[in-house]
Amino acid sequence: MADATEWFKRTEVMYWVIYQDSVKVGYFRLSKSSELSWQIGADIHPCYQGRGIASAAYPIFIKEIVKQIDPPPTFLDLRVLTHNGKALSLYKKLGFKVLNQTTTDIYMRLEL
């Protein structure tokens, strides 16, 4: 636990809580990958998955990222597990394109 606490203090990942009807149901995370690119991701609590929360929240969050980050990112990158078909489908609908794939992960990018 101490290792996790120390890692969290050192990391430069930013987090935003996702609410559904005043209930915390998940979070977005964002970290700078390069001068042009930021790594984005979200996790929704299993009790709330499959309700379209991420589908509704991602476009709003992405729009806010572009407004808040200076200079605005050119790309948003993410990694999705190859077996997570629902997330992969969502990211493709949002406009993310596959950059690379391994046996366990798919790396995707959204050009802003």
Secondary structure as GFF3:
##gff-version 3
##sequence-region A 1 112
A	DSSP	alpha_helix	2	10	.	.	.	ID=ss1
A	DSSP	beta_strand	14	20	.	.	.	ID=ss2
A	DSSP	beta_strand	23	32	.	.	.	ID=ss3
A	DSSP	beta_strand	37	44	.	.	.	ID=ss4
A	DSSP	three_ten_helix	46	48	.	.	.	ID=ss5
A	DSSP	alpha_helix	53	68	.	.	.	ID=ss6
A	DSSP	beta_strand	75	81	.	.	.	ID=ss7
A	DSSP	alpha_helix	85	94	.	.	.	ID=ss8
A	DSSP	beta_strand	97	101	.	.	.	ID=ss9
A	DSSP	beta_strand	105	111	.	.	.	ID=ss10
###
